[in-house]
Amino acid sequence: MRLAILLMTCAAIAGCGLNPEYRARQQAAATAKVDAQDDAACRRYGAVPGTDAYINCRVQVSSTREVTNAQYGAAYMANPNNAYNTGLAMVMGPRIR
């Protein structure tokens, strides 16, 4: 009985990831979060929405994020099995030799 409940729960959770509407909502939420973070960063710099300074700030913040993501991706592709690239380093802790 417990196994049946566990299997049904796993199937329901897995199904959420396959649902295109669910993925679209998740993507929209992620985009909105990044947009809000970019807006907050530019406002902290003193840029006022609607001005050239604000538009330039948003472009710069977006460009910086894209470059950073590309650098992380390149580092991962250079050594995909490195524990520090997989997130295992947080679980494993620092290396002690």
C-alpha positions as CSV (number, residue, x, y, z in Angstrom):
1,M,0.0,0.0,0.0
2,R,2.8,2.4,0.9
3,L,4.6,1.5,-2.3
4,A,1.5,2.3,-4.3
5,I,1.1,5.7,-2.7
6,L,4.8,6.4,-3.2
7,L,4.6,5.5,-6.9
8,M,1.5,7.5,-7.5
9,T,3.1,10.5,-5.8
10,C,6.3,10.2,-7.9
11,A,4.2,9.9,-11.1
12,A,2.2,13.0,-10.2
13,I,5.4,15.0,-9.5
14,A,7.1,13.8,-12.6
15,G,4.0,14.7,-14.6
16,C,4.2,18.3,-13.6
17,G,7.6,18.6,-15.3
18,L,6.2,17.2,-18.5
19,N,3.2,19.5,-18.6
20,P,3.9,22.3,-21.1
21,E,1.6,24.8,-19.3
22,Y,3.4,24.1,-16.1
23,R,6.8,24.7,-17.7
24,A,5.5,27.9,-19.3
25,R,4.3,29.2,-16.0
26,Q,7.7,28.3,-14.4
27,Q,9.6,30.1,-17.2
28,A,7.3,33.1,-16.9
29,A,7.9,33.3,-13.1
30,A,11.7,33.0,-13.6
31,T,11.6,35.7,-16.2
32,A,9.6,38.0,-14.0
33,K,12.0,37.4,-11.1
34,V,15.1,38.3,-13.2
35,D,13.2,41.3,-14.5
36,A,12.5,42.5,-11.0
37,Q,16.1,41.9,-9.9
38,D,17.4,43.9,-12.9
39,D,14.9,46.7,-12.2
40,A,15.9,46.9,-8.5
41,A,19.6,46.9,-9.5
42,C,19.2,49.8,-11.8
43,R,17.0,51.8,-9.3
44,R,19.8,51.2,-6.7
45,Y,22.2,52.8,-9.2
46,G,19.9,55.8,-9.3
47,A,18.4,55.2,-12.8
48,V,14.8,56.3,-13.2
49,P,12.5,54.1,-15.3
50,G,11.8,55.6,-18.7
51,T,15.1,57.5,-19.0
52,D,18.1,56.7,-21.2
53,A,20.2,55.9,-18.2
54,Y,17.7,53.3,-17.0
55,I,17.5,51.7,-20.4
56,N,21.3,51.6,-20.7
57,C,21.5,50.1,-17.2
58,R,19.0,47.4,-18.1
59,V,21.0,46.5,-21.2
60,Q,24.2,46.5,-19.3
61,V,22.9,44.3,-16.5
62,S,21.4,41.9,-19.0
63,S,24.6,41.7,-21.0
64,T,26.7,41.1,-17.9
65,R,24.4,38.3,-16.8
66,E,24.6,36.6,-20.3
67,V,28.4,36.8,-20.2
68,T,28.6,35.4,-16.7
69,N,26.2,32.5,-17.6
70,A,28.3,31.8,-20.7
71,Q,31.5,31.7,-18.6
72,Y,29.9,29.3,-16.1
73,G,28.7,27.1,-19.0
74,A,32.2,27.1,-20.6
75,A,33.8,26.1,-17.3
76,Y,31.3,23.3,-16.9
77,M,31.9,22.0,-20.4
78,A,35.6,22.1,-19.8
79,N,35.3,19.7,-16.9
80,P,31.7,18.5,-16.4
81,N,32.7,15.8,-13.9
82,N,34.3,18.3,-11.5
83,A,32.4,18.2,-8.2
84,Y,32.5,21.9,-8.0
85,N,30.6,22.1,-11.3
86,T,27.9,19.7,-10.2
87,G,27.0,21.2,-6.9
88,L,28.4,18.3,-5.0
89,A,31.0,20.5,-3.4
90,M,28.4,22.0,-1.1
91,V,27.4,18.5,0.0
92,M,31.0,17.2,0.2
93,G,32.6,20.2,1.7
94,P,36.1,21.5,1.0
95,R,38.8,19.1,-0.2
96,I,41.3,18.2,2.4
97,R,44.6,16.6,1.2
